[in-house]
Amino acid sequence: MKKSEASIYEQFRRTHPRSDALFGQAKAAIAGGLTHDIRHLHPFPIYVDRAGGSRKWDVDGHELIDYWMGHGALILGHNYPTIQQAIAEQLGRGTHYGACHELEIRWAEQVLKLNPWIDRVRFVGSGTEATLLAIRLARAATGRDKIVKFEGHFHGWHDYAAAAIRPPFDRPASAGVPQSVLDGILICPPNDWDAFVTLVSGRDDIGGVILEPAGGSCGTIPVDHSFLRQLREFTRARGIVLIFDEVISGFRLAPGGAQQRYGIYADLTTLAKILAGGLPGGAVVGSAPLMDQLVFRDDQTWNREERVWHAGTFNANPLSAAAGLATLPLLADGHVQNKAERAGQALRNGINDVIAQLGVDACVYGESSIINLFLQPRRHGLVLDQPACQPDHHLLMDHPNQEAYHRMRCALILHGVDFPLFHGWVSAAHSNEDIEKTILAFEAALRLMQNESAL
């Protein structure tokens, strides 16, 4: 980099003074200055003022093509008119009745329509709550306490899910997680059938197995479909509850999520994000025998000792129900998913072409409308551009060059694109022009990274 040229961070600070000031203000009022860990950014996060379609505008007046898309919740884009109208109409009728309402029934019926292999729906407040309830249901149904989780698979931020998210996998992702909780989780490498059989052989205490069927950590670890099929057969034969976490892939990979796309079906499924049309909301869905553990009976012994207890102030609240009910019918024929997937494939191809032209050590990959970014794969000995390869998941989940990702995101923002550090989501609102501009932004950002010897 020439001495006269400002660094990426210098340019970022100069062009985002309002965001810089707001982060300073936030740190005095909000713990850590953030409300979600993934929004952490060096030297400071951007603050957004408004959004629409594929774009958002930050408080410093910059227009950005957005690939956060509500952390994957907005497959239709920001402020989709049908959803906005449904929310506005419901807002005038009330935000929280503290009572049952018709919308929650119609919302559940839409979920069943798009997932015809399931029998029941139970709404919760988020994806984290969904996986927590699914684990409880599995334990209650089997009378067994242990749950198998796979390294690198993400299931929210509760204590049971904090195990084996990132290397070193033998330690939880957070302080404050009791060892007694961790003892209830059995950890297995992903896509490794021999390791799984070795882990579970001779045990009669396994109640459930949970994983992301579309690949660990938003597809960062690609899925092995043969492993999924073996897992389905094994758990069914042993009476173990198979839980698919489709918080990310649900309604995105197909109207019925990864299960419809792959033709492999779990006993319980967790849903969120797209489910609620961009508002808070999640669900556990599954077979009647498992889900009916939540049913009240006239038998008080059942109600107190055997029934699975579940509450939640904002479960299926009228606003989220209205947004979800407006969203799901628009996804039923698969057109939205196909449009987003085509845009996602064009973006992956275009960025990888730029990477090849520039000769930088980087790669993008993913399935459907999900874009995973990996910087310096060759330095790690990774091969990511061959669909059949199964790279070492320890390397995929280990990002020792964190600084490079932060610098890369800032460089992209400087060129009109906001792309998360590791993976982004394409929506049906992203146009061909958006994709073309994004590819050019990646080229400019990668050149800046090269100039600073960051890649």
N, C-alpha and C positions, 0 to 999 in steps of 0.2 A: 504494500500500500504506500502510495506517495505521501510525503509529509503534509502536503497541502490538502489531502483528502480527509474528510471527517470519517471516523469509524462508524460502523452500523449503530452502535449504542449512542454515539454523539449525535448522529442524525435523528435517531429515535427520540432522544431527550429534547432536542431542539424543536421537533415538529409536534410534540405531544405535551406541552406545558400544563394544560388543564388536567390531563390524566395523572401527570406527575404530582400535581398539587392535591388532587383528590385522594391519591394513595397515601400521601402524607397525612391527610385528614382522617382517612379510614383507620390507619394504624393506631390512632389515639382513641378510637371508639370501638373497633371491631377486633376481636382476638386474631392476631396474625395479619390483620388488615384485609382478610379474604373471607368469603363465605363458601368456598369450595377449593380444596387443595389443588385441583388441576388447573385453576386459573392463575396459579403462581407463575410469574414471568419476571425475568431479569431485563431491564433494571426496575421496571414497575409494570403492572397490568394496564391495559387500556380500559377506559370507561365508555360505555355505549349509551347513546342518547335515544336512538330509535332504530327500527328495522322494518324492512318490507321486502317480500319476495326472496331473492337470493342475496340481498344487500343489507348492510347495517351502517350506521353513521356514528362515529365516536364523538365525544364531547369537544374535540378539537376541530370538528368539521370534516374529517376524512371519510370518504365513502369506501367501504370495504366489501369485496365479495366474500361471503361468509361460508366457512366449512365447519363451523361448530354446530350450526343448526339446532340450537337448544340441546347440546350434548347428544344429538342424534334423535331428538324427539320430533323434529319438524320436517318430515319427509315431503310435505307439501310446500315448504317454505314459510317465511315469516308472514304473519297477518293474513292468512288465507281467508278470502271474503266469507265463505260459507261458515267457517269456524268462528270468525269474529262476530258474525251476525248471531250465531247461536249463543255465544257467550253474552253478547249485549242484551239479547232478549231475556236470557235467564237472569242476568244481573238485576233487571227490573222486577223480577219475581222473587228474588231472595238468594242469598249466597250460602246459607246454612240453616236448614230447618230443624236440626236435631231430631229428625224423624225419617222414616222411609218415604220414598217418592217414586213416581212412575219412571222417571228418567233412568234410575239405576237398573230397573228391570229391562228396559229397552236396550240399554248399553250392554248388559250381560247377554241379551239375546243376539246382539250383533257379534259379540266375541264368539259365541257358540256357532253362529252362521259361518264365520270365517275359519273356525277350527272344528269341523263337524265330528271329529273323533273324540271330543271331550264331552263331559256330561254337566259339569257344574263350574261356576265362577265364584270367586270370593275376592272382592275388591279390598285393596290396602292403599296406603298413602304413598308408596314409593317402591322402587326395585329392591332396595335394601330390605324393606319390610316384607316384600314378597318372598325373598329367599329365606328369611328368618322363619316365616310361617310354613313354608314348604318343608324345611328341615324338621320343624315341630310335628307336622302331619306325618312325615315318614317315620319318625321315632314312635309316635303314638300308634300308628297302624301296625308296626312290626313288634313293638315291645323291645326293640333293640336300640342301643344308645349311640353307636358309632356311625359316623358319616364319612364316606370317602370323598375327598376333594383332590383335584389335579393341580399340579404346579403351574403357576402362571394364569390360572383361570380366575376371573374376577366376579364376585357375587355380592358386591356392596361393602359397607364399612362396619357392619356389626362384628362382634367378637369372633363368632364362628367363622366368618368369611375372611378375617384378617390373616389367616394362616396361608403361607406359601403363595403370596401374590407376586413377589419379585425376589430375585436372589439376594442373599442366601435364603433358600426356601425353608430351611429348618428354623427360621426365626419369624415371628409375626411382623406384619408391616407397620405396627404401631406399638408404642409403649402403652401400658395399662391393660393389656389383655392377659387374664389369669391363665396360669399353666393348666389349671383344672379344666378350663374350656378347651384349650388346645389339645388336651389329652383325648377329647371326644372326637377329634378330627384325624382321620388317617390320610396321609399324603402320598400321592402316587404321581410319577412322571406321566405327562400326556402322551397319547398315541402309542403306548408301550404295553402291549397285551401281556407279555411275559411278566413284566413288573407288576401289573395289576393282579394276575393270577397268584403270583408269589405273595403279594400283600394280603389277599383275602382268603387264601387257602387255609382250611382248618378252623376258620372263625365262624362263630354263630351269633356274633354281636353286632353285625352290620345292618343298620336300618335303611340306609339310603346312599345313593351315589349322585353327586351333583356336578354338572359341567356345563360349559357353553358349547352347544352343539355346532355352532358356526366357527369355532376356534377360540382359543384362550385369549382373554384380554382384547376383546373387539376384533378377533381374527388375527392378532399379532402372531399367535402360534397357529398355523393352518391346521384344519381338522383332517383326520384320517377317517374316511367314511367306513372303511372295513372295520376299524376299531369301534366305531359307533355301533355297527351292526352286531359285532361280537358282544359288546357291552349290553345291548338290549336283550339279546338271547340269554346271556348269563344271569342278569339280574331277574329276568322273568322266571327262569328256572329255579332260582334260589329264594324267591319271595322277597327280594330287595327292591325298594322303591327307587326307580330311576327318575331323577329330576333334571329337566333341561331348563337352563337359565336362558330364556329368550328375551330378556329385557332389551337387548340391543337388536337382535335379529328378528324378533317378533314383528310381523306385518311388513318388514323391510325386504327380506329375501324372497318373500312370496306373501300372498294374502294370509296364508297359514304359517308363515315364518319358515325357519330352517326345516321343521318337521315335514311340511308339505313339499319343500324343495328336494329333500333327501329321501322322503318316504320312510323315515324312521321315527317312531312315536314313543314318547316318554309316558310315565304314569302321572307325573305332575309337571307343570310348566309354570315358570314365573314370567310375568309380562310387566312392562311399564313403558316409559318414553312415548312412542307413537300411540300407544293405547289411549292416552288421555289428551291427545291432540295438542300437546304443548303445555298443558297445565299439569300440576302434581297429580299423580295417580299410578297405581300398580294393581296387579291381580295375581292370584294363584288359581290355576285351572287344572282340571283333571277328571279322573273317573269318579263315578258316584260313590263307590265304597270308600274311597279315600277322602273325598270332599265332604261326605255326609258325617264325618267325625265332628263337624262343626254344628250339627243339628241339635237343637234342644228337644228333649223327650219328656214325657210325663214321669219317667223314671228319675228320681232325684239322685240316686246313686250314680247313674250314668252321667247326669249333668255335672256332678261334682268331681267324680273320680275318673271318668273315662272320656268325656267330651273334651275336644280341643278348644281351649279358650282363646278368644280373639276379639280385640277391640280396636279403636282408632277413631279419634275425633273427626278426621276429615276423610274417612273412607267413603268413596263414591259421593262426595259432596256435589251439590247440584251444578256448580260451575264446571267442574272436571267432567261430570257425567255428560253435560251438554256438549262440551268440546269433543269428548271421545265419541259420542253418538253422532256428531256431525262429521267426524273424520273417517270412521271405519267404513261406512258405505262407499266412500270415494276410493277405497283401496280394494274393494271386493273383486274387481275383474282383473287385477294385476297390471293395468295400464300404467299407473303411477310408478309402481316398482320397476317396470321394464324401462320407462323413460329415465328414471334415476340411474338404473344400472347401465344403460347405454352411455350416459354422461360420465359415469364413474369409470367405465372402461376406456373411454376416449381420454379422460384426464390421466389415468395411469399410463396409458400408452404414450401420450404426449410428453409427460414429465420424464419418463424413462428414455425417450428419444433425446431430450435435452441433456439428460445426464450422460448419455453415451457420447453425444457431440462434444460436450465440455470435458469429458474424461474425468469427472469427479467421482469420488467414492461415496455413492448414495444409491438408494433404490426405493421405489414405491411398489406396493403390491396390495392385494386384497381381493375380496369377493363382492359381487353385486355392487352396491353404491357406497362401499366402505373403502377408504384409502388409508393404507398404513405407510408411514414414512420411516425409513431406517437410514441413518447417516453412518458412513464408514463401515459397511458390511464386510468389505474385503479385509479391512484391518482386523476384523474378528474372525475371518475365515468362513464367512457365511455366503451361501448361494441362495438368492431369493427370487431369481427371475425364471425359475423352472418350476412349473405347477406341480410336478410329481415329487419334488424334493421335500424332505422332512428335516429342516435345519435344527440344530441343537437349540432347544427351548431356553436353556440357561443363557445362551448368547442373545437370543431374540429379546429376552426380558431384561437384559442387563444393558444399561445405557451409561457407561462410565463417562462418556463425553457429553454430560448434561448441558454444559455451557454451549456446545455447538447447536443444540436444539433451540435453546433460548435465543441465540444469535440469529438462527435461521428464521424463527418466527418473527422477530423484529424486522429482519430484512424483507420478509414477505409483506408485512404490514406497511412498510415504507413504499411498497409497490402495489398497494391496493388490495391485498388478499389477507384475510385472517384465517390461518390454518393452525389447528392445535399442534402441540409439540410432537405427538406420536401418531395420531390417527384422526382423520376427519370424515365427515359425512356429506355425500352429495344428495341434493334433493331434486324433486321434479321441477322445482322453480329455476334450477340452474340451466341457462340457455347455452346454445353453442358458442355465442359470443363470450359468455362467462368463462366457459372452459378454455377458449382460445386466449383470453386475457390472463387467466390463471397460469397457463403454461408459460406465457411470456414473463409473468411475474416470478415464476420459479426460476426461469433462466436468469433474470436480472439478479434475483436473490442469491443464486448459486455463484454467479460471477462475483458478487460482493464478498461472499464467503471465501472464494478463491483468493481474492485480493488481500484478505486478512489472514490467509493461510489457515483458515478454520476448517477446511476440508482438504 
